[in-house]
Amino acid sequence: MNKLVMLGAVLLAFGLSGAAKAYDGTKCKEAGNCWEPKPGYPAQVAGSKYDPKHDPNELNKQAQSIKEMEARNAKRTEVLAKTGKFVYDVEGQ
């Protein structure tokens, strides 16, 4: 009986270790380059129905806000140099 339990445990261990080496759904062209499109998804996104077609105004919002922030900071340093006090709200000045 003990031999049968031991044999069963060994076979179970071998079976589980084989499952870890199973196919993971990727076909790697080379090491680290394993991307492949899902079935029905195009290999090239640009020009397909999945292309997001971003609005340039939306993409430039962050760049515009950074420019505005830098302008406010320049005003704050001017006020600091003139008065010796740091004023956070310089829009009214």
Secondary structure, 3 states (H helix, E strand, C coil): CHHHHHHHHHHHHHHHHHHHCCCCCCCCCECCECCCCCCCCCCCCCCCCCCCCCCHHHHCHHHHHHHHHHHHHHHHHHHHHHHCCCCCCCCCC
